[in-house]
Amino acid sequence: MRPTLSTTEVLNDAADAVTRVAAPWMGLLWMLSLPLRLCQAHFVARVIDLGPESGQYGAHLFGIALAAAAALLPALWARAVFVRALGLSLRRAASPGAEALRVPAASLACYVYAALAIEVLFFALGWTLVALPLLMVMGGLAAAIAPLCEQPGLVRPFREIARHLSHGRVLVGLVTVFAIAFFVVFINLLFVFALGLWLAGAIPGLDPAPWQVLLDFGNERYLLVLCAGALLAVEPFWLGACVVYVHKVRSRQSGEDLRLWFERLRSEAA
């Protein structure tokens, strides 16, 4: 008999899966996601700087938005590769090789389409804060269910996302855990920069005064960069949790987990 699906079970298996594929696939994810996060942070910083007059600088903000859009596509491809690597590692209990790069075109197209739609919803409803948890879950599930979309379609990605929202308690638990993780990583980065600034004061000939202004807690750009760093650190584990969640939900419906378990035992015995 299979145990009841729980948040702890998903997190434990996700941690193991992410550890297996960390080298090199987490590095690829970070490398291609960093430009996107920095562009997003810069865009928000410029909107804050311009304030009520931001509407008069539409061309300037549009240029930053275009840069963010250009950085979005490589980041989505990196997420699709990372998710594929996670899926292969769950089937073989080992890190995959270059085959993780061979993301099917139909799956990638469905994921890009769903991710762009969710991104639009984020900018339309994200300011309410109430919709953020649901959008966060939809974004993670959109990446996790992409391998299931063997044929492109306008409705298929969202139908698959809706099918995997059945375990609401587990999803709420995952969102809560990762919200706390984001806050913890943010605080850790804050202390790391503060410690580095304090140590820099002991270097002869180095004036830390300019850095104290840049790394001040009242500097919005500094806080936005810390948020971008926290998102980069948490994102691989969030994707891992979503992939493991989708895998377990489907396994409980099809019995695939028992077949994979038997194949692993047979391979180990051989």
N, C-alpha and C positions, 0 to 999 in steps of 0.2 A: 504494500500500500504506500502511496506517495504521501509525504507530509504536507501539511497545509502551507501554501506559499506565504512567506513572511518577508518583511523588510530586511531582517538580519540575514536570512538565507541569500537574498539577492545581493546584498552588500558584500558578504564573504566571498561568494563566487565571482563577483565583479572585480574585487581586489586581486584575486588570483589570476583572472583573465588579463587584466590590465598589466600586471607584473610580467606575465609571459610575453606580451607583445610590446612591452615598453621600448625595447631596442629592436629595430629602429623606428617603429611606427608612431610612437608617441613623439619622437623628435620631429618626424615629418609633419605631424599634426600641429605642433607648436610653431614650427618654422613658417608654415603657410597661414596660420591663424594670427600670428603676431601683427603683420601689416594691417589686417582688418581691425583688430582691437585698437591699435594706435590711431587709425583713421577715425574710428567711431569716437574715441576719446577726444581727438582734436575737434571733431565736428561739434560735440556737446560743449566743449570748452569755448569754441567760438560763439555758439549761440548764447552761452552765459555771458561772455564778454560784451556782446553787442546788445543784449537785453531787449528792451522794447523796440529798438531800432533795427533788429535783425531782419525785418521784412524789407528794408531798404538795401540790403546786401545779398539779394537773392543769387546773383551771379557768382559771388564769392562762395557762398554756402553750397551752391549747386556744383561748383568745381570740387569741393571737398567730398560731397556726396558721390560724385562720379568716381573719385579715387577709392572711396569705400566700396562702391559697387564693383569696381575692377578687382579689388582685393577679396571680395566675397566669393567669387567663383572658385579660385584656387583653394580657399578655405573649405568650401563645401566638398570639393573633390578630395581633400585631405581627410575630412570627416568620413566620407564614403569609404575610403581606403582603410581607415582605422577601424571602422565598423566591420568591414569585410575581414580584416585580420582577426578581430575579436571573434567573429562567427566561426572562422576556420579553427581558431585555437580551442573553442568550446567543443568542436567535433573531434579534435585529435589530441587535446591536452598538450599541445606544443605550439611554439611560435611558427607561423607560416613563413614561407620564403617570398620570392618575387611574385608568386601567384596572387598575393593580396592586392597587387597593383592592377590586376585585370578585373576591374569593376565593370559589370555589364552595362552597356549603353542605356538600355531601357530602365534599369534600376537607378542609374545616375540621373537620367532625365526626370524620373518621377520624384527623386529626392530634391533636385534643384527646384522643380516646380512647387513642391510642397513647402520647401524652406522659404522660398520667396513669398509665397502667400502668407505664411506665418510671420515673416518679417514685416509685411504690410500691416497685419493685424497688431503686431507689437507696437509699431509707431502710431497706429490708430487708437489702441486701447491700453497700451502699456502705462500711460500716465495715470490711469485710474488705480493702479496697484492691485486691484482686486483680480484682474485678469492675468496678472503676471504668473502665478503658479500654473494655471491651465496652459498658458502659452509656453512656459518652460517645459511642461510635460509633453505638449504637442511637438515642440522642436526636437526633444530627445527621441520620442517615438518615431518621428518622421525619418530620422537617420537609421533607427534600429529596424524599421520595417521595409526599408528600401530594397534589401535583397529579395523580399517577397514579391515585389512588383516586377514580374517578368515581362509584362507588356505595359507600355505607357498608356495613361488614361487620366482624364481630368478628375474623376471621382475616386479611382482606385486607392490612391495614397490616403485620402481622408477616411475612406471606408475601413482600411486596415487600422488606422489610428483609432477610430471609434471602436473597433472590435477588441482592441487591447486596453480599453479603459475600464474593463469589468472589475478589476481588483483595485477599487478606489482607495481602500485603506493602505495598501502597499504603496501606491503612488503618492499618497499624502505623506506617508512616512519617508519616502525617498526625497521628496521635495523639502521636507523639514530638515532632514539630515544634511542635505547639500546646501541649504540656506545657512545653516549653522557653520558648515565647513567653509563656505565663502567668507563669512564674517571672521572666522578663526584665521584663515589665510591672509585676509586683509590686515588684521592686527599684527600678525607675524611679520608681514612685509613692512609695515609701519615701524616696528621695532628694529628690523634689520637695517633699514635706511637710517634710523636715528642712531643706532650703534655705529654704523659706518661713518656717519658725520662726526660722532664723538671721537672715534679713533683717528679720523683725519686731522683733528685739531692737535694731535701729538706729533704730526709730521713737520719737521722744521721747514720754514719757508712757504708753507701752504696756508693760505688764508681761507678758512671755511666760511667766512661771512657771506659771500655770494651764494653758497650752497644752502646756508641756513634760510635765506629768503625763498629759494626754490623749493626746499624740502620742509616748508612750514605747513602746519596742519590747516591753515587758513587759505592755502593756495589751491584753488579748484583744480588746476591742471595736475598737480601732484596727486590729489585724491583720485582723479580719474585714471591716472596711470596705475595707481595701486589697484583700483577696481579692475583694470584690464589685466594686470598681473594675476590677481586672484581668480579671474575667469579662466585664464590660461591654465592655471594650476588645477582647477577643479574640473574643467571640461572633460579631460580623458576619463576620469572616474565616473562622471555623470553619463557619458556615452556608454561606458562599460556597464553601468547599472541598468540602463535602458535596454541594451542588447541582451543581457542576462535575463531581464524581466520578460522580454518578448520570447526568448528561447524557452523559458520555463512555462510560460502560459501556453505556448504551442505544444510543448512536450506533454503537458497534462491533458491536452485534447487529442493528441495523436499517438502517444506512447513512444515518441522518438527518443526520449531520454533513456528508456530501457534498452533500446536497440544500440544506442551509442555506448552505453555502459557495457553491454555484452561485447561489442567490438573492441573496446579498450582492454577488457580482460583477456580476450583472445590474442590481441597483439602483444600484450605484456607476457603472456604465457609462451608465445612463440619466440 
